[in-house]
Amino acid sequence: MAINPEPNNIAASVDTVLDEVMENPFLSMQAAIAMLRERTGTSRSDADLKGLITKKAAVRGVQFFDEGSSAAT
């Protein structure tokens, strides 16, 4: 039996953040990642979290402003 090193479900936490983003559509990707880290204590890389957020957001039609580029993600 494998033990999950992260006690929180990151994917479910992303869903919660996306629910909140619907109320604040100008949230940046970096802010969303920071929210996930604060809530879950995850040690996943920013790139991994960004990928997960981007995939789940695309299904919902949510776009984030990426502070590191001139285009929205």
N, CA, C and O atoms as a MOPAC input file, in Angstrom:
PM7 MOZYME 1SCF
protein

 N      0.83500 1    -1.17500 1     0.00000 1
 C      0.00000 1     0.00000 1     0.00000 1
 C      0.88200 1     1.24200 1     0.00000 1
 O      1.73800 1     1.40700 1     0.87000 1
 N      0.67000 1     2.10100 1    -0.96800 1
 C      1.45200 1     3.32900 1    -1.08200 1
 C      0.90500 1     4.38600 1    -0.14100 1
 O     -0.30600 1     4.50600 1     0.04600 1
 N      1.81500 1     5.14900 1     0.44800 1
 C      1.42900 1     6.22000 1     1.34900 1
 C      1.57000 1     7.54100 1     0.61200 1
 O      2.62100 1     7.84200 1     0.04600 1
 N      0.50600 1     8.32100 1     0.62600 1
 C      0.51700 1     9.63200 1    -0.01300 1
 C      1.28100 1    10.59800 1     0.88800 1
 O      0.86700 1    10.83100 1     2.02300 1
 N      2.40200 1    11.17400 1     0.40100 1
 C      3.18400 1    12.07300 1     1.24000 1
 C      2.48000 1    13.40100 1     1.51500 1
 O      2.83400 1    14.09300 1     2.47000 1
 N      1.49000 1    13.76900 1     0.69800 1
 C      0.76300 1    15.01400 1     0.90000 1
 C     -0.61100 1    14.69600 1     1.50200 1
 O     -1.40500 1    13.97800 1     0.89300 1
 N     -0.88500 1    15.22100 1     2.67500 1
 C     -2.14200 1    14.88700 1     3.33400 1
 C     -3.37000 1    15.52100 1     2.68000 1
 O     -4.49400 1    15.08400 1     2.92700 1
 N     -3.17000 1    16.53000 1     1.86300 1
 C     -4.29400 1    17.22300 1     1.23500 1
 C     -4.41400 1    16.84400 1    -0.23100 1
 O     -3.41100 1    16.57600 1    -0.89200 1
 N     -5.61300 1    16.82200 1    -0.73000 1
 C     -5.86000 1    16.55200 1    -2.12500 1
 C     -5.65100 1    17.84400 1    -2.90400 1
 O     -6.48300 1    18.74900 1    -2.85000 1
 N     -4.55000 1    17.92700 1    -3.62200 1
 C     -4.19000 1    19.14300 1    -4.35000 1
 C     -5.24000 1    19.45700 1    -5.41200 1
 O     -5.62500 1    20.61500 1    -5.57200 1
 N     -5.70600 1    18.44300 1    -6.13800 1
 C     -6.69100 1    18.67400 1    -7.19100 1
 C     -7.98200 1    19.26800 1    -6.62800 1
 O     -8.56300 1    20.16900 1    -7.23400 1
 N     -8.42600 1    18.77900 1    -5.49400 1
 C     -9.62900 1    19.33100 1    -4.86700 1
 C     -9.37600 1    20.76700 1    -4.41400 1
 O    -10.26800 1    21.61200 1    -4.48700 1
 N     -8.17200 1    21.03700 1    -3.95100 1
 C     -7.83000 1    22.40000 1    -3.53100 1
 C     -7.81200 1    23.34500 1    -4.72600 1
 O     -8.19800 1    24.50800 1    -4.60900 1
 N     -7.35900 1    22.84100 1    -5.88300 1
 C     -7.38300 1    23.66300 1    -7.10500 1
 C     -8.83100 1    24.01000 1    -7.44500 1
 O     -9.12900 1    25.14800 1    -7.81000 1
 N     -9.72500 1    23.04000 1    -7.32700 1
 C    -11.14200 1    23.30500 1    -7.59500 1
 C    -11.67000 1    24.41000 1    -6.68600 1
 O    -12.42000 1    25.27800 1    -7.13400 1
 N    -11.28700 1    24.38400 1    -5.42400 1
 C    -11.72300 1    25.40600 1    -4.47700 1
 C    -11.18400 1    26.78200 1    -4.88100 1
 O    -11.91100 1    27.77500 1    -4.83700 1
 N     -9.91200 1    26.83600 1    -5.27200 1
 C     -9.32400 1    28.10400 1    -5.71400 1
 C    -10.04900 1    28.60700 1    -6.95200 1
 O    -10.33300 1    29.79900 1    -7.06100 1
 N    -10.35100 1    27.71100 1    -7.88800 1
 C    -11.04400 1    28.12400 1    -9.11100 1
 C    -12.45100 1    28.62900 1    -8.80400 1
 O    -12.92800 1    29.55800 1    -9.45600 1
 N    -13.11500 1    28.03200 1    -7.82400 1
 C    -14.42300 1    28.54300 1    -7.40500 1
 C    -14.30000 1    29.98600 1    -6.93600 1
 O    -15.15200 1    30.82000 1    -7.24200 1
 N    -13.24200 1    30.27500 1    -6.19700 1
 C    -13.01600 1    31.62900 1    -5.69700 1
 C    -12.62600 1    32.58600 1    -6.81500 1
 O    -12.95100 1    33.77300 1    -6.76200 1
 N    -11.93300 1    32.07600 1    -7.82400 1
 C    -11.49400 1    32.91000 1    -8.94500 1
 C    -12.69700 1    33.41900 1    -9.73400 1
 O    -12.65700 1    34.50300 1   -10.31500 1
 N    -13.75300 1    32.63600 1    -9.74800 1
 C    -14.94700 1    33.07100 1   -10.46900 1
 C    -15.46100 1    34.39900 1    -9.89900 1
 O    -16.09700 1    35.17800 1   -10.60800 1
 N    -15.18300 1    34.64800 1    -8.62800 1
 C    -15.58500 1    35.89200 1    -7.97900 1
 C    -14.54100 1    36.99200 1    -8.17000 1
 O    -14.86700 1    38.17400 1    -8.05400 1
 N    -13.29400 1    36.62200 1    -8.46100 1
 C    -12.19800 1    37.57400 1    -8.63600 1
 C    -11.42800 1    37.18300 1    -9.89100 1
 O    -10.37200 1    36.55800 1    -9.79300 1
 N    -11.94000 1    37.54300 1   -11.07500 1
 C    -11.34300 1    37.05900 1   -12.33000 1
 C     -9.95800 1    37.60000 1   -12.64800 1
 O     -9.36100 1    37.18400 1   -13.64200 1
 N     -9.42600 1    38.51000 1   -11.84600 1
 C     -8.11700 1    39.08300 1   -12.14300 1
 C     -7.00600 1    38.49100 1   -11.28600 1
 O     -5.92500 1    39.07100 1   -11.18700 1
 N     -7.26100 1    37.35200 1   -10.67300 1
 C     -6.24500 1    36.66800 1    -9.87900 1
 C     -5.12900 1    36.17800 1   -10.79600 1
 O     -5.39200 1    35.61500 1   -11.85900 1
 N     -3.89100 1    36.39300 1   -10.38000 1
 C     -2.76000 1    35.94400 1   -11.19600 1
 C     -2.45400 1    34.47800 1   -10.90500 1
 O     -2.85500 1    33.93600 1    -9.87500 1
 N     -1.74400 1    33.85600 1   -11.82200 1
 C     -1.32600 1    32.47100 1   -11.64300 1
 C     -0.44600 1    32.35900 1   -10.40100 1
 O     -0.58000 1    31.40800 1    -9.63100 1
 N      0.44400 1    33.31300 1   -10.20300 1
 C      1.33000 1    33.27600 1    -9.05300 1
 C      0.53400 1    33.35600 1    -7.75200 1
 O      0.87900 1    32.69600 1    -6.77200 1
 N     -0.52300 1    34.15500 1    -7.74000 1
 C     -1.36900 1    34.25300 1    -6.54700 1
 C     -2.10700 1    32.93900 1    -6.29600 1
 O     -2.25600 1    32.52000 1    -5.14800 1
 N     -2.56700 1    32.29300 1    -7.35800 1
 C     -3.25500 1    31.00400 1    -7.21500 1
 C     -2.30200 1    29.94600 1    -6.66800 1
 O     -2.68700 1    29.14900 1    -5.81200 1
 N     -1.07300 1    29.93200 1    -7.15200 1
 C     -0.07000 1    28.98800 1    -6.65800 1
 C      0.22200 1    29.25800 1    -5.18500 1
 O      0.33400 1    28.32800 1    -4.38600 1
 N      0.34300 1    30.52800 1    -4.83400 1
 C      0.59600 1    30.88800 1    -3.43300 1
 C     -0.56000 1    30.43400 1    -2.53800 1
 O     -0.33400 1    29.96100 1    -1.42400 1
 N     -1.78800 1    30.57700 1    -3.01800 1
 C     -2.95300 1    30.13400 1    -2.25800 1
 C     -2.89500 1    28.62800 1    -2.02700 1
 O     -3.16400 1    28.14900 1    -0.92500 1
 N     -2.54000 1    27.88200 1    -3.07700 1
 C     -2.44100 1    26.42300 1    -2.93500 1
 C     -1.36900 1    26.03600 1    -1.92700 1
 O     -1.58500 1    25.16100 1    -1.08900 1
 N     -0.22600 1    26.68000 1    -2.00700 1
 C      0.86100 1    26.37400 1    -1.06300 1
 C      0.42800 1    26.66100 1     0.38000 1
 O      0.69800 1    25.87100 1     1.28400 1
 N     -0.23700 1    27.78500 1     0.58400 1
 C     -0.68100 1    28.17300 1     1.92200 1
 C     -1.70500 1    27.18300 1     2.47000 1
 O     -1.65400 1    26.81600 1     3.64400 1
 N     -2.62400 1    26.75900 1     1.62600 1
 C     -3.71000 1    25.88100 1     2.07300 1
 C     -3.30300 1    24.42700 1     2.23000 1
 O     -3.82100 1    23.71700 1     3.09200 1
 N     -2.36700 1    23.98700 1     1.39000 1
 C     -2.05100 1    22.55700 1     1.37000 1
 C     -0.68000 1    22.21200 1     1.92200 1
 O     -0.45400 1    21.08300 1     2.35800 1
 N      0.24000 1    23.17300 1     1.91100 1
 C      1.60100 1    22.89100 1     2.34300 1
 C      2.36800 1    22.04600 1     1.34000 1
 O      3.38600 1    21.44600 1     1.68500 1
 N      1.89300 1    21.99300 1     0.10800 1
 C      2.53800 1    21.17000 1    -0.91500 1
 C      3.95300 1    21.64000 1    -1.22200 1
 O      4.26600 1    22.82700 1    -1.13200 1
 N      4.78500 1    20.69700 1    -1.58000 1
 C      6.15200 1    21.02400 1    -1.98500 1
 C      6.33200 1    20.80400 1    -3.48900 1
 O      7.45500 1    20.80400 1    -3.99300 1
 N      5.23100 1    20.62000 1    -4.19000 1
 C      5.30100 1    20.46300 1    -5.65300 1
 C      5.87800 1    21.73500 1    -6.27200 1
 O      5.76100 1    22.82500 1    -5.71300 1
 N      6.49900 1    21.57400 1    -7.43000 1
 C      7.11300 1    22.72100 1    -8.10300 1
 C      6.04600 1    23.67800 1    -8.61800 1
 O      4.89300 1    23.29800 1    -8.82300 1
 N      6.45200 1    24.92200 1    -8.82100 1
 C      5.54500 1    25.91100 1    -9.38700 1
 C      5.04400 1    25.45300 1   -10.75500 1
 O      3.87000 1    25.62800 1   -11.08000 1
 N      5.93500 1    24.86700 1   -11.55400 1
 C      5.54800 1    24.40800 1   -12.89000 1
 C      4.48400 1    23.31300 1   -12.81700 1
 O      3.54600 1    23.30500 1   -13.61500 1
 N      4.62500 1    22.39900 1   -11.87200 1
 C      3.64500 1    21.33500 1   -11.70200 1
 C      2.29400 1    21.90600 1   -11.29000 1
 O      1.26200 1    21.52900 1   -11.84400 1
 N      2.30100 1    22.81100 1   -10.32300 1
 C      1.06000 1    23.42500 1    -9.86900 1
 C      0.42600 1    24.26900 1   -10.97100 1
 O     -0.79300 1    24.25400 1   -11.14300 1
 N      1.24500 1    24.99900 1   -11.71200 1
 C      0.73400 1    25.81000 1   -12.81300 1
 C      0.06400 1    24.92800 1   -13.86000 1
 O     -0.99600 1    25.27300 1   -14.38300 1
 N      0.67900 1    23.79300 1   -14.16200 1
 C      0.09100 1    22.87200 1   -15.13700 1
 C     -1.25300 1    22.34300 1   -14.67400 1
 O     -2.20400 1    22.28900 1   -15.45200 1
 N     -1.33500 1    21.95400 1   -13.41500 1
 C     -2.58300 1    21.43300 1   -12.86000 1
 C     -3.66600 1    22.51200 1   -12.86000 1
 O     -4.80600 1    22.25200 1   -13.24500 1
 N     -3.31100 1    23.71300 1   -12.43000 1
 C     -4.26900 1    24.81300 1   -12.41000 1
 C     -4.73100 1    25.14100 1   -13.82400 1
 O     -5.92400 1    25.32900 1   -14.06100 1
 N     -3.79800 1    25.20800 1   -14.75900 1
 C     -4.12500 1    25.55600 1   -16.14400 1
 C     -5.08400 1    24.54400 1   -16.75500 1
 O     -6.04600 1    24.92400 1   -17.42300 1
 N     -4.82700 1    23.25200 1   -16.52800 1
 C     -5.70600 1    22.21300 1   -17.07900 1
 C     -7.10500 1    22.29600 1   -16.51000 1
 O     -8.08800 1    22.23800 1   -17.24900 1
 N     -7.19900 1    22.43300 1   -15.18900 1
 C     -8.51500 1    22.49600 1   -14.55200 1
 C     -9.23500 1    23.80000 1   -14.91900 1
 O    -10.45500 1    23.80400 1   -15.08000 1
 N     -8.50100 1    24.88900 1   -15.05000 1
 C     -9.10100 1    26.17200 1   -15.42000 1
 C     -9.62800 1    26.14100 1   -16.85000 1
 O    -10.67400 1    26.72300 1   -17.13700 1
 N     -8.91300 1    25.46600 1   -17.74700 1
 C     -9.33900 1    25.39600 1   -19.14200 1
 C    -10.70600 1    24.73500 1   -19.27300 1
 O    -11.52700 1    25.14800 1   -20.09300 1
 N    -10.94400 1    23.72000 1   -18.47100 1
 C    -12.23800 1    23.03500 1   -18.49600 1
 C    -13.35900 1    23.98800 1   -18.09800 1
 O    -14.47900 1    23.89200 1   -18.60100 1
 N    -13.04700 1    24.90400 1   -17.19500 1
 C    -14.04700 1    25.86300 1   -16.70400 1
 C    -14.08300 1    27.15200 1   -17.50500 1
 O    -14.96500 1    27.98400 1   -17.29400 1
 N    -13.14000 1    27.33300 1   -18.42100 1
 C    -13.08400 1    28.56600 1   -19.19100 1
 C    -12.50500 1    29.73400 1   -18.41500 1
 O    -12.79300 1    30.89200 1   -18.72100 1
 N    -11.68300 1    29.43300 1   -17.40200 1
 C    -11.06200 1    30.46600 1   -16.56900 1
 C     -9.66800 1    30.75000 1   -17.10400 1
 O     -8.91200 1    29.82900 1   -17.41300 1
 N     -9.32900 1    32.03700 1   -17.21200 1
 C     -7.98300 1    32.42500 1   -17.62200 1
 C     -7.31200 1    33.18000 1   -16.48500 1
 O     -7.95800 1    33.90800 1   -15.73100 1
 N     -6.00800 1    32.98900 1   -16.38100 1
 C     -5.21500 1    33.67000 1   -15.37200 1
 C     -4.25200 1    34.61700 1   -16.04500 1
 O     -3.78700 1    34.36300 1   -17.15600 1
 N     -3.95200 1    35.71200 1   -15.36800 1
 C     -2.88500 1    36.59200 1   -15.79500 1
 C     -1.58900 1    36.00300 1   -15.24800 1
 O     -1.47300 1    35.75200 1   -14.04800 1
 N     -0.62500 1    35.78500 1   -16.12000 1
 C      0.66700 1    35.24700 1   -15.70000 1
 C      1.63800 1    36.40400 1   -15.58900 1
 O      2.01700 1    37.00900 1   -16.59200 1
 N      2.04000 1    36.71000 1   -14.35700 1
 C      2.92200 1    37.85200 1   -14.10800 1
 C      4.26900 1    37.71900 1   -14.79700 1
 O      4.97300 1    38.71400 1   -14.97100 1
 N      4.63600 1    36.52000 1   -15.18900 1
 C      5.93200 1    36.29300 1   -15.82500 1
 C      5.91400 1    36.45300 1   -17.33600 1
 O      6.95500 1    36.30500 1   -17.97800 1
 N      4.74700 1    36.75400 1   -17.92800 1
 C      4.69200 1    36.92400 1   -19.37500 1
 C      3.69800 1    38.02200 1   -19.72000 1
 O      2.99600 1    38.53500 1   -18.84700 1
 N      3.64400 1    38.37400 1   -20.97900 1
 C      2.73900 1    39.43800 1   -21.40100 1
 C      1.38800 1    38.89300 1   -21.84700 1
 O      0.49000 1    39.66500 1   -22.18400 1
 N      1.23500 1    37.56600 1   -21.85200 1
 C     -0.02900 1    36.96300 1   -22.30100 1
 C     -0.71100 1    36.27100 1   -21.13300 1
 O     -0.06400 1    35.83400 1   -20.18200 1
 N     -2.01300 1    36.18200 1   -21.22500 1
 C     -2.76900 1    35.44800 1   -20.20900 1
 C     -2.58700 1    33.95400 1   -20.42800 1
 O     -2.38300 1    33.50600 1   -21.55700 1
 N     -2.66200 1    33.17900 1   -19.34300 1
 C     -2.55800 1    31.72300 1   -19.45700 1
 C     -3.87200 1    31.11000 1   -19.08000 1
 O     -4.01300 1    29.88800 1   -19.10400 1

